[in-house]
């Protein structure tokens, strides 16, 4: 089955970091050239997608595509979805329609040495689309991807305490991921709590002190990290122990 055809400019700008998520899951095979399709428009980009793929993996699309379109030309429009993340979502949907076995990524043994990693924010944004479109199977897969990314990021933080540039990059990755979450959703709120816990235990204190300005544009993240440090300090005072970082397993 062929990947979703796309028009207009590329959804992944050259100015943005590449995503392993997109590179890994934009492969599939064509079932039939005359299979019914629908056009999805996100802001200024258009995706031509097989109807069967959307209906197979989304209760939302199963419902809306099983009755006549409100739009007479068979177009579904979303003005509030970044085409970059719609491309990722469609790529995974197509991969779930292929013969490629789908397993979540394994935790890295040496995440601090990895040259390329999918931004945590990418996983979260696609996870939110899976929730929005009621793509249960894909949502479960993305949830596992997010947990693995949090664990890898935490261990990389903990082990790269002497590498200021890597500390800053990981700090930004955690901050972007946390701010992308919608805290009104129970599962997303739990993911947010996990992000803060693993960040606080992994970040080098000197790096946070000297580089926090890098993420002041993410006030919710900064506030929750501050609360996390306060909890660690209160615990240390109660038990009369030193405040220190620790490498966590999981999540």
DOSERO-987919 format. One record per residue (C-alpha): x, y, z; residue in three letters. Coordinates in pm, 1 decimal, m for minus. Layout:
DOSERO-987919
<r><xx>X</xx><yy>Y</yy><zz>Z</zz><resn>ALA</resn></r>
...
***
This chain:
DOSERO-987919
<r><xx>0.0</xx><yy>0.0</yy><zz>0.0</zz><resn>UNK</resn></r>
<r><xx>149.5</xx><yy>332.1</yy><zz>m103.3</zz><resn>UNK</resn></r>
<r><xx>224.4</xx><yy>611.5</yy><zz>144.1</zz><resn>UNK</resn></r>
<r><xx>m12.4</xx><yy>904.8</yy><zz>150.0</zz><resn>UNK</resn></r>
<r><xx>49.1</xx><yy>1133.7</yy><zz>m143.3</zz><resn>UNK</resn></r>
<r><xx>115.2</xx><yy>1491.0</yy><zz>m49.2</zz><resn>UNK</resn></r>
<r><xx>106.8</xx><yy>1819.4</yy><zz>m234.0</zz><resn>UNK</resn></r>
<r><xx>232.5</xx><yy>2170.6</yy><zz>m162.1</zz><resn>UNK</resn></r>
<r><xx>552.5</xx><yy>2223.1</yy><zz>36.8</zz><resn>UNK</resn></r>
<r><xx>714.6</xx><yy>1944.3</yy><zz>235.4</zz><resn>UNK</resn></r>
<r><xx>556.9</xx><yy>1896.7</yy><zz>577.0</zz><resn>UNK</resn></r>
<r><xx>898.7</xx><yy>1866.9</yy><zz>738.1</zz><resn>UNK</resn></r>
<r><xx>1081.6</xx><yy>2194.0</yy><zz>699.3</zz><resn>UNK</resn></r>
<r><xx>1459.9</xx><yy>2193.4</yy><zz>656.3</zz><resn>UNK</resn></r>
<r><xx>1474.7</xx><yy>2423.5</yy><zz>956.5</zz><resn>UNK</resn></r>
<r><xx>1326.3</xx><yy>2155.0</yy><zz>1181.9</zz><resn>UNK</resn></r>
<r><xx>1510.5</xx><yy>1851.6</yy><zz>1317.6</zz><resn>UNK</resn></r>
<r><xx>1446.0</xx><yy>1529.4</yy><zz>1129.4</zz><resn>UNK</resn></r>
<r><xx>1230.5</xx><yy>1269.7</yy><zz>1297.2</zz><resn>UNK</resn></r>
<r><xx>1317.1</xx><yy>902.6</yy><zz>1312.8</zz><resn>UNK</resn></r>
<r><xx>944.9</xx><yy>845.5</yy><zz>1359.6</zz><resn>UNK</resn></r>
<r><xx>872.7</xx><yy>969.6</yy><zz>1008.0</zz><resn>UNK</resn></r>
<r><xx>1171.8</xx><yy>797.8</yy><zz>851.5</zz><resn>UNK</resn></r>
<r><xx>1087.9</xx><yy>462.4</yy><zz>1009.3</zz><resn>UNK</resn></r>
<r><xx>718.8</xx><yy>445.5</yy><zz>927.6</zz><resn>UNK</resn></r>
<r><xx>659.2</xx><yy>603.5</yy><zz>589.8</zz><resn>UNK</resn></r>
<r><xx>690.7</xx><yy>269.0</yy><zz>403.2</zz><resn>UNK</resn></r>
<r><xx>398.2</xx><yy>64.2</yy><zz>272.4</zz><resn>UNK</resn></r>
<r><xx>261.8</xx><yy>m113.3</yy><zz>m37.8</zz><resn>UNK</resn></r>
<r><xx>m4.4</xx><yy>m28.1</yy><zz>m294.0</zz><resn>UNK</resn></r>
<r><xx>m311.4</xx><yy>m253.0</yy><zz>m283.6</zz><resn>UNK</resn></r>
<r><xx>m495.0</xx><yy>m109.3</yy><zz>m582.3</zz><resn>UNK</resn></r>
<r><xx>m460.6</xx><yy>202.9</yy><zz>m789.2</zz><resn>UNK</resn></r>
<r><xx>m833.9</xx><yy>265.9</yy><zz>m807.7</zz><resn>UNK</resn></r>
<r><xx>m902.4</xx><yy>228.8</yy><zz>m434.7</zz><resn>UNK</resn></r>
<r><xx>m1127.4</xx><yy>507.1</yy><zz>m298.2</zz><resn>UNK</resn></r>
<r><xx>m939.0</xx><yy>791.4</yy><zz>m139.2</zz><resn>UNK</resn></r>
<r><xx>m1005.0</xx><yy>1110.4</yy><zz>50.4</zz><resn>UNK</resn></r>
<r><xx>m819.8</xx><yy>1439.5</yy><zz>57.0</zz><resn>UNK</resn></r>
<r><xx>m712.7</xx><yy>1569.6</yy><zz>396.1</zz><resn>UNK</resn></r>
<r><xx>m613.0</xx><yy>1935.3</yy><zz>413.4</zz><resn>UNK</resn></r>
<r><xx>m418.8</xx><yy>2065.1</yy><zz>711.2</zz><resn>UNK</resn></r>
<r><xx>m363.0</xx><yy>2437.8</yy><zz>691.9</zz><resn>UNK</resn></r>
<r><xx>m179.0</xx><yy>2482.9</yy><zz>359.5</zz><resn>UNK</resn></r>
<r><xx>m97.5</xx><yy>2117.8</yy><zz>284.5</zz><resn>UNK</resn></r>
<r><xx>m298.8</xx><yy>1843.7</yy><zz>117.4</zz><resn>UNK</resn></r>
<r><xx>m275.6</xx><yy>1465.8</yy><zz>167.5</zz><resn>UNK</resn></r>
<r><xx>m441.2</xx><yy>1213.8</yy><zz>m64.7</zz><resn>UNK</resn></r>
<r><xx>m511.3</xx><yy>910.4</yy><zz>155.3</zz><resn>UNK</resn></r>
<r><xx>m676.4</xx><yy>574.2</yy><zz>95.4</zz><resn>UNK</resn></r>
<r><xx>m1012.7</xx><yy>569.2</yy><zz>270.8</zz><resn>UNK</resn></r>
<r><xx>m965.6</xx><yy>210.1</yy><zz>386.7</zz><resn>UNK</resn></r>
<r><xx>m646.7</xx><yy>298.1</yy><zz>576.2</zz><resn>UNK</resn></r>
<r><xx>m815.3</xx><yy>579.3</yy><zz>766.4</zz><resn>UNK</resn></r>
<r><xx>m1123.8</xx><yy>373.8</yy><zz>851.0</zz><resn>UNK</resn></r>
<r><xx>m923.1</xx><yy>70.2</yy><zz>954.4</zz><resn>UNK</resn></r>
<r><xx>m718.1</xx><yy>252.8</yy><zz>1215.6</zz><resn>UNK</resn></r>
<r><xx>m944.6</xx><yy>532.1</yy><zz>1337.4</zz><resn>UNK</resn></r>
<r><xx>m1292.8</xx><yy>517.8</yy><zz>1488.1</zz><resn>UNK</resn></r>
<r><xx>m1325.1</xx><yy>888.2</yy><zz>1409.5</zz><resn>UNK</resn></r>
<r><xx>m1261.7</xx><yy>839.6</yy><zz>1037.6</zz><resn>UNK</resn></r>
<r><xx>m1463.4</xx><yy>518.1</yy><zz>1035.3</zz><resn>UNK</resn></r>
<r><xx>m1762.0</xx><yy>720.7</yy><zz>1149.2</zz><resn>UNK</resn></r>
<r><xx>m1721.1</xx><yy>1033.1</yy><zz>939.8</zz><resn>UNK</resn></r>
<r><xx>m1622.5</xx><yy>849.5</yy><zz>619.3</zz><resn>UNK</resn></r>
<r><xx>m1909.2</xx><yy>601.7</yy><zz>643.6</zz><resn>UNK</resn></r>
<r><xx>m2164.5</xx><yy>873.9</yy><zz>582.3</zz><resn>UNK</resn></r>
<r><xx>m2182.7</xx><yy>1138.7</yy><zz>308.2</zz><resn>UNK</resn></r>
<r><xx>m1922.5</xx><yy>1412.9</yy><zz>337.9</zz><resn>UNK</resn></r>
<r><xx>m2044.4</xx><yy>1753.0</yy><zz>442.7</zz><resn>UNK</resn></r>
<r><xx>m1803.8</xx><yy>1876.2</yy><zz>176.4</zz><resn>UNK</resn></r>
<r><xx>m1934.5</xx><yy>1780.2</yy><zz>m166.2</zz><resn>UNK</resn></r>
<r><xx>m1584.1</xx><yy>1732.0</yy><zz>m307.9</zz><resn>UNK</resn></r>
<r><xx>m1476.5</xx><yy>1464.8</yy><zz>m55.3</zz><resn>UNK</resn></r>
<r><xx>m1234.5</xx><yy>1684.7</yy><zz>134.1</zz><resn>UNK</resn></r>
<r><xx>m1172.7</xx><yy>1681.6</yy><zz>510.0</zz><resn>UNK</resn></r>
<r><xx>m1016.8</xx><yy>2000.1</yy><zz>647.9</zz><resn>UNK</resn></r>
<r><xx>m835.2</xx><yy>2061.7</yy><zz>974.6</zz><resn>UNK</resn></r>
<r><xx>m723.8</xx><yy>2416.5</yy><zz>1046.2</zz><resn>UNK</resn></r>
<r><xx>m577.2</xx><yy>2329.9</yy><zz>1385.7</zz><resn>UNK</resn></r>
<r><xx>m342.4</xx><yy>2043.8</yy><zz>1293.8</zz><resn>UNK</resn></r>
<r><xx>20.0</xx><yy>2095.6</yy><zz>1195.5</zz><resn>UNK</resn></r>
<r><xx>73.1</xx><yy>1913.8</yy><zz>863.1</zz><resn>UNK</resn></r>
<r><xx>405.9</xx><yy>1788.0</yy><zz>994.4</zz><resn>UNK</resn></r>
<r><xx>228.5</xx><yy>1578.9</yy><zz>1256.8</zz><resn>UNK</resn></r>
<r><xx>m51.1</xx><yy>1471.8</yy><zz>1026.3</zz><resn>UNK</resn></r>
<r><xx>218.8</xx><yy>1333.4</yy><zz>795.7</zz><resn>UNK</resn></r>
<r><xx>364.1</xx><yy>1136.4</yy><zz>1085.9</zz><resn>UNK</resn></r>
<r><xx>20.1</xx><yy>1007.6</yy><zz>1184.6</zz><resn>UNK</resn></r>
<r><xx>m62.2</xx><yy>897.4</yy><zz>830.6</zz><resn>UNK</resn></r>
<r><xx>278.4</xx><yy>735.5</yy><zz>793.8</zz><resn>UNK</resn></r>
<r><xx>215.8</xx><yy>516.9</yy><zz>1098.0</zz><resn>UNK</resn></r>
<r><xx>m138.6</xx><yy>437.5</yy><zz>983.0</zz><resn>UNK</resn></r>
<r><xx>0.6</xx><yy>315.7</yy><zz>650.8</zz><resn>UNK</resn></r>
<r><xx>267.3</xx><yy>110.6</yy><zz>821.7</zz><resn>UNK</resn></r>
<r><xx>m2.2</xx><yy>m57.3</yy><zz>1031.3</zz><resn>UNK</resn></r>
<r><xx>m169.2</xx><yy>m154.4</yy><zz>702.3</zz><resn>UNK</resn></r>
<r><xx>148.2</xx><yy>m317.4</yy><zz>571.3</zz><resn>UNK</resn></r>
<r><xx>317.0</xx><yy>m647.6</yy><zz>645.7</zz><resn>UNK</resn></r>
<r><xx>587.3</xx><yy>m478.1</yy><zz>852.2</zz><resn>UNK</resn></r>
<r><xx>569.1</xx><yy>m600.2</yy><zz>1215.0</zz><resn>UNK</resn></r>
<r><xx>513.2</xx><yy>m312.7</yy><zz>1454.7</zz><resn>UNK</resn></r>
<r><xx>699.4</xx><yy>m318.1</yy><zz>1784.8</zz><resn>UNK</resn></r>
<r><xx>786.0</xx><yy>m25.6</yy><zz>2010.2</zz><resn>UNK</resn></r>
<r><xx>1152.2</xx><yy>78.9</yy><zz>2022.3</zz><resn>UNK</resn></r>
<r><xx>1373.5</xx><yy>m85.7</yy><zz>2281.2</zz><resn>UNK</resn></r>
<r><xx>1548.0</xx><yy>125.2</yy><zz>2541.9</zz><resn>UNK</resn></r>
<r><xx>1898.0</xx><yy>226.4</yy><zz>2438.1</zz><resn>UNK</resn></r>
<r><xx>2189.0</xx><yy>88.7</yy><zz>2639.2</zz><resn>UNK</resn></r>
<r><xx>2393.2</xx><yy>402.1</yy><zz>2578.8</zz><resn>UNK</resn></r>
<r><xx>2147.4</xx><yy>683.6</yy><zz>2497.0</zz><resn>UNK</resn></r>
<r><xx>2407.1</xx><yy>948.9</yy><zz>2575.8</zz><resn>UNK</resn></r>
<r><xx>2607.4</xx><yy>831.4</yy><zz>2273.8</zz><resn>UNK</resn></r>
<r><xx>2323.9</xx><yy>829.9</yy><zz>2020.4</zz><resn>UNK</resn></r>
<r><xx>2371.5</xx><yy>1069.1</yy><zz>1728.1</zz><resn>UNK</resn></r>
<r><xx>2004.7</xx><yy>1090.5</yy><zz>1624.8</zz><resn>UNK</resn></r>
<r><xx>1683.6</xx><yy>1049.5</yy><zz>1821.7</zz><resn>UNK</resn></r>
<r><xx>1319.4</xx><yy>1131.8</yy><zz>1762.1</zz><resn>UNK</resn></r>
<r><xx>1220.4</xx><yy>1449.5</yy><zz>1947.5</zz><resn>UNK</resn></r>
<r><xx>994.6</xx><yy>1368.6</yy><zz>2241.8</zz><resn>UNK</resn></r>
<r><xx>756.3</xx><yy>1637.1</yy><zz>2118.6</zz><resn>UNK</resn></r>
<r><xx>706.8</xx><yy>1449.3</yy><zz>1788.5</zz><resn>UNK</resn></r>
<r><xx>594.4</xx><yy>1136.3</yy><zz>1968.8</zz><resn>UNK</resn></r>
<r><xx>358.8</xx><yy>1336.0</yy><zz>2188.9</zz><resn>UNK</resn></r>
<r><xx>200.2</xx><yy>1532.4</yy><zz>1904.2</zz><resn>UNK</resn></r>
<r><xx>128.9</xx><yy>1213.5</yy><zz>1708.2</zz><resn>UNK</resn></r>
<r><xx>2.4</xx><yy>1046.7</yy><zz>2026.8</zz><resn>UNK</resn></r>
<r><xx>m242.8</xx><yy>1336.7</yy><zz>2066.6</zz><resn>UNK</resn></r>
<r><xx>m368.8</xx><yy>1282.8</yy><zz>1712.7</zz><resn>UNK</resn></r>
<r><xx>m417.4</xx><yy>912.7</yy><zz>1785.5</zz><resn>UNK</resn></r>
<r><xx>m627.1</xx><yy>1012.4</yy><zz>2085.9</zz><resn>UNK</resn></r>
<r><xx>m822.4</xx><yy>1266.8</yy><zz>1883.8</zz><resn>UNK</resn></r>
<r><xx>m895.6</xx><yy>1023.5</yy><zz>1601.0</zz><resn>UNK</resn></r>
<r><xx>m955.4</xx><yy>730.6</yy><zz>1840.3</zz><resn>UNK</resn></r>
<r><xx>m674.2</xx><yy>522.3</yy><zz>1693.6</zz><resn>UNK</resn></r>
<r><xx>m646.8</xx><yy>284.5</yy><zz>1987.8</zz><resn>UNK</resn></r>
<r><xx>m381.4</xx><yy>46.5</yy><zz>1857.7</zz><resn>UNK</resn></r>
<r><xx>m160.0</xx><yy>325.6</yy><zz>1730.0</zz><resn>UNK</resn></r>
<r><xx>m211.2</xx><yy>519.0</yy><zz>2052.8</zz><resn>UNK</resn></r>
<r><xx>m81.4</xx><yy>226.7</yy><zz>2257.3</zz><resn>UNK</resn></r>
<r><xx>224.2</xx><yy>203.0</yy><zz>2035.0</zz><resn>UNK</resn></r>
<r><xx>297.8</xx><yy>575.5</yy><zz>2064.3</zz><resn>UNK</resn></r>
<r><xx>252.8</xx><yy>563.7</yy><zz>2441.8</zz><resn>UNK</resn></r>
<r><xx>527.4</xx><yy>300.4</yy><zz>2462.2</zz><resn>UNK</resn></r>
<r><xx>746.8</xx><yy>509.9</yy><zz>2231.8</zz><resn>UNK</resn></r>
<r><xx>703.9</xx><yy>808.5</yy><zz>2463.1</zz><resn>UNK</resn></r>
<r><xx>795.7</xx><yy>609.7</yy><zz>2774.0</zz><resn>UNK</resn></r>
<r><xx>1105.7</xx><yy>474.2</yy><zz>2601.8</zz><resn>UNK</resn></r>
<r><xx>1204.7</xx><yy>825.1</yy><zz>2491.1</zz><resn>UNK</resn></r>
<r><xx>1162.6</xx><yy>957.7</yy><zz>2845.8</zz><resn>UNK</resn></r>
<r><xx>1378.9</xx><yy>678.7</yy><zz>2985.6</zz><resn>UNK</resn></r>
<r><xx>1649.6</xx><yy>725.9</yy><zz>2721.8</zz><resn>UNK</resn></r>
<r><xx>1647.6</xx><yy>1102.3</yy><zz>2772.2</zz><resn>UNK</resn></r>
<r><xx>1675.0</xx><yy>1060.3</yy><zz>3148.5</zz><resn>UNK</resn></r>
<r><xx>1974.8</xx><yy>827.1</yy><zz>3127.1</zz><resn>UNK</resn></r>
<r><xx>2141.4</xx><yy>1053.2</yy><zz>2872.2</zz><resn>UNK</resn></r>
<r><xx>2093.4</xx><yy>1347.7</yy><zz>3109.3</zz><resn>UNK</resn></r>
<r><xx>2228.8</xx><yy>1155.2</yy><zz>3404.9</zz><resn>UNK</resn></r>
<r><xx>2537.1</xx><yy>1028.8</yy><zz>3221.1</zz><resn>UNK</resn></r>
<r><xx>2627.0</xx><yy>1341.2</yy><zz>3022.2</zz><resn>UNK</resn></r>
<r><xx>2654.8</xx><yy>1578.0</yy><zz>3319.3</zz><resn>UNK</resn></r>
<r><xx>2993.2</xx><yy>1703.9</yy><zz>3193.0</zz><resn>UNK</resn></r>
<r><xx>2862.7</xx><yy>1781.4</yy><zz>2842.9</zz><resn>UNK</resn></r>
<r><xx>2692.4</xx><yy>2118.2</yy><zz>2869.4</zz><resn>UNK</resn></r>
<r><xx>2568.8</xx><yy>2122.0</yy><zz>2509.2</zz><resn>UNK</resn></r>
<r><xx>2403.5</xx><yy>1783.5</yy><zz>2547.3</zz><resn>UNK</resn></r>
<r><xx>2247.0</xx><yy>1887.0</yy><zz>2876.4</zz><resn>UNK</resn></r>
<r><xx>2100.6</xx><yy>2194.1</yy><zz>2705.8</zz><resn>UNK</resn></r>
<r><xx>1969.2</xx><yy>1992.0</yy><zz>2409.6</zz><resn>UNK</resn></r>
<r><xx>1804.7</xx><yy>1735.6</yy><zz>2636.4</zz><resn>UNK</resn></r>
<r><xx>1664.8</xx><yy>2010.1</yy><zz>2855.6</zz><resn>UNK</resn></r>
<r><xx>1496.2</xx><yy>2160.5</yy><zz>2551.2</zz><resn>UNK</resn></r>
<r><xx>1369.4</xx><yy>1818.8</yy><zz>2439.6</zz><resn>UNK</resn></r>
<r><xx>1203.4</xx><yy>1751.5</yy><zz>2775.9</zz><resn>UNK</resn></r>
<r><xx>1062.3</xx><yy>2105.5</yy><zz>2791.6</zz><resn>UNK</resn></r>
<r><xx>913.1</xx><yy>2090.8</yy><zz>2441.6</zz><resn>UNK</resn></r>
<r><xx>761.6</xx><yy>1751.9</yy><zz>2511.6</zz><resn>UNK</resn></r>
<r><xx>607.0</xx><yy>1856.3</yy><zz>2840.8</zz><resn>UNK</resn></r>
<r><xx>455.4</xx><yy>2175.8</yy><zz>2703.9</zz><resn>UNK</resn></r>
<r><xx>298.2</xx><yy>1984.4</yy><zz>2413.4</zz><resn>UNK</resn></r>
<r><xx>88.3</xx><yy>1777.9</yy><zz>2655.2</zz><resn>UNK</resn></r>
<r><xx>m274.2</xx><yy>1862.2</yy><zz>2730.5</zz><resn>UNK</resn></r>
<r><xx>m295.4</xx><yy>1839.2</yy><zz>3108.5</zz><resn>UNK</resn></r>
<r><xx>m675.5</xx><yy>1810.1</yy><zz>3106.0</zz><resn>UNK</resn></r>
<r><xx>m637.3</xx><yy>1457.1</yy><zz>2968.3</zz><resn>UNK</resn></r>
<r><xx>m569.1</xx><yy>1201.6</yy><zz>3242.3</zz><resn>UNK</resn></r>
<r><xx>m315.1</xx><yy>990.3</yy><zz>3053.2</zz><resn>UNK</resn></r>
<r><xx>m133.2</xx><yy>1296.7</yy><zz>2920.4</zz><resn>UNK</resn></r>
<r><xx>m120.2</xx><yy>1441.6</yy><zz>3271.3</zz><resn>UNK</resn></r>
<r><xx>38.1</xx><yy>1117.9</yy><zz>3393.7</zz><resn>UNK</resn></r>
<r><xx>293.8</xx><yy>1138.0</yy><zz>3113.9</zz><resn>UNK</resn></r>
<r><xx>369.7</xx><yy>1493.4</yy><zz>3222.6</zz><resn>UNK</resn></r>
<r><xx>434.3</xx><yy>1378.6</yy><zz>3578.8</zz><resn>UNK</resn></r>
<r><xx>666.8</xx><yy>1108.3</yy><zz>3446.9</zz><resn>UNK</resn></r>
<r><xx>855.8</xx><yy>1360.4</yy><zz>3233.7</zz><resn>UNK</resn></r>
<r><xx>912.6</xx><yy>1587.3</yy><zz>3534.1</zz><resn>UNK</resn></r>
<r><xx>1016.9</xx><yy>1301.9</yy><zz>3764.1</zz><resn>UNK</resn></r>
<r><xx>1271.0</xx><yy>1161.8</yy><zz>3518.6</zz><resn>UNK</resn></r>
<r><xx>1403.7</xx><yy>1504.6</yy><zz>3425.8</zz><resn>UNK</resn></r>
<r><xx>1454.5</xx><yy>1614.8</yy><zz>3786.0</zz><resn>UNK</resn></r>
<r><xx>1638.4</xx><yy>1294.1</yy><zz>3871.9</zz><resn>UNK</resn></r>
<r><xx>1857.7</xx><yy>1314.1</yy><zz>3562.8</zz><resn>UNK</resn></r>
<r><xx>1951.3</xx><yy>1677.6</yy><zz>3506.4</zz><resn>UNK</resn></r>
<r><xx>2286.2</xx><yy>1802.4</yy><zz>3630.3</zz><resn>UNK</resn></r>
<r><xx>2214.7</xx><yy>2070.5</yy><zz>3891.1</zz><resn>UNK</resn></r>
<r><xx>2493.2</xx><yy>2295.5</yy><zz>3761.2</zz><resn>UNK</resn></r>
<r><xx>2351.8</xx><yy>2266.9</yy><zz>3409.2</zz><resn>UNK</resn></r>
<r><xx>2004.9</xx><yy>2364.8</yy><zz>3528.7</zz><resn>UNK</resn></r>
<r><xx>2148.6</xx><yy>2661.2</yy><zz>3717.5</zz><resn>UNK</resn></r>
<r><xx>2350.5</xx><yy>2790.2</yy><zz>3422.7</zz><resn>UNK</resn></r>
<r><xx>2119.6</xx><yy>2694.3</yy><zz>3133.5</zz><resn>UNK</resn></r>
<r><xx>1765.4</xx><yy>2735.2</yy><zz>3265.1</zz><resn>UNK</resn></r>
<r><xx>1729.8</xx><yy>3051.1</yy><zz>3055.3</zz><resn>UNK</resn></r>
<r><xx>1721.9</xx><yy>2820.5</yy><zz>2752.6</zz><resn>UNK</resn></r>
<r><xx>1370.4</xx><yy>2705.8</yy><zz>2849.3</zz><resn>UNK</resn></r>
<r><xx>1213.8</xx><yy>3012.0</yy><zz>3011.2</zz><resn>UNK</resn></r>
<r><xx>976.3</xx><yy>3020.1</yy><zz>2714.1</zz><resn>UNK</resn></r>
<r><xx>828.3</xx><yy>2698.6</yy><zz>2859.1</zz><resn>UNK</resn></r>
<r><xx>689.9</xx><yy>2835.5</yy><zz>3190.2</zz><resn>UNK</resn></r>
<r><xx>478.2</xx><yy>2532.2</yy><zz>3279.3</zz><resn>UNK</resn></r>
<r><xx>778.3</xx><yy>2305.5</yy><zz>3249.1</zz><resn>UNK</resn></r>
<r><xx>1001.5</xx><yy>2536.1</yy><zz>3454.1</zz><resn>UNK</resn></r>
<r><xx>737.5</xx><yy>2565.2</yy><zz>3726.8</zz><resn>UNK</resn></r>
<r><xx>692.1</xx><yy>2188.5</yy><zz>3754.6</zz><resn>UNK</resn></r>
<r><xx>1067.6</xx><yy>2125.8</yy><zz>3758.1</zz><resn>UNK</resn></r>
<r><xx>1099.7</xx><yy>2379.5</yy><zz>4040.0</zz><resn>UNK</resn></r>
<r><xx>831.9</xx><yy>2192.4</yy><zz>4234.8</zz><resn>UNK</resn></r>
<r><xx>1017.5</xx><yy>1867.3</yy><zz>4165.7</zz><resn>UNK</resn></r>
<r><xx>1338.8</xx><yy>2008.5</yy><zz>4308.7</zz><resn>UNK</resn></r>
<r><xx>1147.0</xx><yy>2139.8</yy><zz>4609.8</zz><resn>UNK</resn></r>
<r><xx>1009.8</xx><yy>1791.7</yy><zz>4678.3</zz><resn>UNK</resn></r>
<r><xx>1359.1</xx><yy>1642.2</yy><zz>4659.2</zz><resn>UNK</resn></r>
<r><xx>1489.3</xx><yy>1906.3</yy><zz>4900.3</zz><resn>UNK</resn></r>
<r><xx>1203.8</xx><yy>1849.8</yy><zz>5144.8</zz><resn>UNK</resn></r>
<r><xx>1262.2</xx><yy>1475.2</yy><zz>5134.0</zz><resn>UNK</resn></r>
<r><xx>1634.9</xx><yy>1521.0</yy><zz>5195.5</zz><resn>UNK</resn></r>
<r><xx>1569.7</xx><yy>1749.0</yy><zz>5490.9</zz><resn>UNK</resn></r>
<r><xx>1323.6</xx><yy>1500.5</yy><zz>5640.6</zz><resn>UNK</resn></r>
<r><xx>1561.5</xx><yy>1206.7</yy><zz>5605.2</zz><resn>UNK</resn></r>
<r><xx>1870.9</xx><yy>1420.6</yy><zz>5676.9</zz><resn>UNK</resn></r>
<r><xx>2044.2</xx><yy>1305.9</yy><zz>5361.3</zz><resn>UNK</resn></r>
<r><xx>2215.3</xx><yy>1485.7</yy><zz>5075.0</zz><resn>UNK</resn></r>
<r><xx>2019.6</xx><yy>1597.2</yy><zz>4769.3</zz><resn>UNK</resn></r>
<r><xx>2156.9</xx><yy>1395.3</yy><zz>4480.2</zz><resn>UNK</resn></r>
<r><xx>2057.3</xx><yy>1270.2</yy><zz>4140.8</zz><resn>UNK</resn></r>
<r><xx>1983.4</xx><yy>906.2</yy><zz>4068.7</zz><resn>UNK</resn></r>
<r><xx>1955.3</xx><yy>699.8</yy><zz>3752.8</zz><resn>UNK</resn></r>
<r><xx>1609.9</xx><yy>547.2</yy><zz>3728.7</zz><resn>UNK</resn></r>
<r><xx>1499.3</xx><yy>230.4</yy><zz>3554.3</zz><resn>UNK</resn></r>
<r><xx>1211.1</xx><yy>232.6</yy><zz>3305.3</zz><resn>UNK</resn></r>
<r><xx>964.9</xx><yy>394.6</yy><zz>3300.5</zz><resn>UNK</resn></r>
***
